[in-house]
């Protein structure tokens, strides 16, 4: 309460324009009694779409030592499968539900981030733990090597994995939480599952991977979404336009 009152006094006479990177975070700010009186605009984070771009899948898999001829689902975060907020147990439950399906025989999981061997070893399908990847070019190759990126986060603002994956033409399956809907249009460039519902997350995986022509459409739409909304030059231009607008008022 002391901190809240201190902010209220410090900010009372400021002329602020607040930029939020997602609609979800902007809505959170609008509900704040400290921020609700200010103008709040949404401008997403940007990405280098010349670096994160589609590459030839077979080459990328060979580079990373990943199997060819399999469907690869990608999961990752800085802390890997051990980050509670990223919801790996929900993904595990979704994958368990694939047992006996045709997809289960073809699907393998790729996990990147800090190792969480105890978790990934308990899965009922092959899993490749590629560890923490700090080189962006190698990371872009990893996205291109995958057929789908799956995001089982309990909450998230504008996760890089979604933005980077779609820039590489890799469709995403994710829960409809936080700022993720800003990047994934349900049925257009990916699948938005009901929040924290592993059964619907599994349906999303089956839907994205179940038809090659549909996958190709989702892939093309993913790349286009990234180019139109998250390319760094587009994001910079939106910041400049906002600055020009504000400067014109003085």
N, C-alpha and C positions, 0 to 999 in steps of 0.2 A: 504493500500500500504506500509506503514511503516513496518507493521508486516511481509508482504511478503518479503520485501527487507532484513529485519533482519534475517529471516529464510534462505534466499539465501546465505547470508554471513556466517551464523553459520554452515550451512550444506555443504559448498562448498568443504571442504577437508575431509569429513567423508566417510569411506568405509562402506556403509550401505547395509544390506539385509533386505528387508521389507516383513513382513508376513501379509497377509490379510486373514480374515476368510471366504471370499466368492469371487467367480470369478468376481462378479459385482464390489465389492470394489477394487479388484486388478486392474480391468480395469480403474476405476476412478483414481487410483494412477498412472497408466501408461499414462494417459492423462494429468497429472499434470506437468507443466514445472519445478516444484521444485523436482519432484520425478522420472521423466521419465528416467533418466540416470542410476538409480539404479536397481539392481535385485529385482524383486517382485515375491514372491511365494504365493500360496494359501494353507493354512492349516486351516480347519474349527475349530470352538470351539468343545469341547468334551462334552460327557454326560455320566452319570452313567447308563448304560443299565441294570445293575442288580437291580437298584431302579425303573427306568422307564421301565417297562416291562408289557406285557399283563396280566391282571387279569380277574377273572370270572365276567362277566358283571352284572349279577343279584345281586351278593354280593355287588359290588361297588355302584350300584344304591340304594340298601337298606341302605348302610352305609351313603350315601349322601342325602337320602330322595328324590330321583328322581324316577319318575314313570317307572314301568316295562311295557312292551308291546307297547312302543312308540319308534319312531325314534327320537334320540336326536342329534341335531347339536350343537356343542360347539364353542363359541366365547369368546375370552378373551385377556386381556392385563393388565398391572399394573394399568393403569388408566381406565380400563374397557371400556364401550361403549362411554365414554366421550372424548376419545383421538381422535382428528380429524384425525391424521395421520393413524389411524387404520381403517378408512373408514366405520364406522358402518352405516351411511346413505345409502351406496351402498349395504350393506347386507340387510338392511331394504327394499330397492327397489327390490332386488332379491327375498326376501321372499314374498313381495306383489304380485309378478308375479306368485306365486304358487297358488293363490286363485282359487278354483274350481277344482284343480288337486287332484288325489288320494293321492299324497304325502302330500298335505296340511292337510288332515284329520289325518294323522299319525304323522306328524312332530311337535316337540316342541324344543324350543331354550333354551340352558343353557348358561348363561353369568357369567364369573368370572372376578374379578378385583374390583376396587372401584365402588361403586354403581352409577348407572346412571338411576334411576327409571323413570324419565321423558321420556327417550328414549325407554326403553324396554316396558313400559306400552302402548306405541302407536302402538305396533306390532299387526298384525291381527291373531296371533297364540299364544298359551300358552308359557310363558317364565318363566324360573326359574333363579333368580339372587342369586347366591351362595356367592357373595361378594369376598373379598380378601382372597386368600388361601396362607398362608405362610409356611405351612408344606408340604414338598416335597412328603411324602408318601400319603398324602391326595390328593395332586395334581395329582399324578400318578393314583390314584383310579378314579379321575374325568375323566382323559383321557380314561381309560378303560370303564367307564360308558357310554361314548359317542359312537355314530355310525360314526360320521364324525366330524372333526374339520374344521371350515371355517375361512379363513384368507382373509379379504377384504382390506388389507393395501394398501394405496396409494403409499408407498415406505417402504422398509424394507431391512435390511442387511442380517442377518441370524437369523430370529426370533425364540426364544426358543420354542414357542408354536408348531411350525411345527416339530422341532427336538424331542421334548418330546412326541408329539402325535404319530409320526410314530414309536418311540421306544416302545410305548405301543400298537402298532398294530392298531392304529386308522388312517384310510386314511384321507387325507386332500384335500380340495378344496380351491384354492387360485388364486389370480391374478398372472400373469407371470411378476413379477416385482422384482427388486433388486436381492438378493441372494436366493430367494425362489426356483428357478429352480435347484439350487444345491442340494436341498433336495427332491423335488417332480419331479418325472419323469412322464410326462403326459401319462395317460393311463396305467401306470405300477404300481405305488403305490399311485396314486391320480389323480387329474384333475387340469390343469393349464388353467385358464380362460383368455380371452383377457383382457389386462390391463384396469381396471376401467370400465368394461362392465358388469353391473349387470345382464343382460339377459344371458350372457354366464356363469356367476357365478351360476345362477339358473339352467342352463343346467347341470353344474357340479354336483350340489347337486342331481338332478334327476338321473344322470348317476351313481353316486357312490351308491346311496341308492336304485336304481331301480331293482337290481338283486342280490340275496343273494350269489350265487356262485361267481359272479364277486366281490362282497364285500369281500368275504373270500380270494380271490386271492390278492386283493389290500392290505388287512390287513397283509397277510403273507409277501408280498413284502415290505411293509412299515417297518416291524420289521427287515427284512433282510438288507434293505438299512441302517437303523440306526446301526446295528451291524457291517456292513462292512466299513462304512464311518465315523461314529461319536462316536463310543465307545471310552471311554477315553483312554484306553490302546493303541488303534490304533493311536489316535491323538498324544499322548505322544511320541510314537515310531517315528512318522514323524518329530517331533521337534528334537528328539535326532539324527536322521539321518542327518538332516540339520546342526545341530551343528557339528557333526563329519566331515561332508563334508567341512564346513568352516574352522574348525581347521586344517584339513589336508593341507590347502592351505598356512599355515604359517610355 
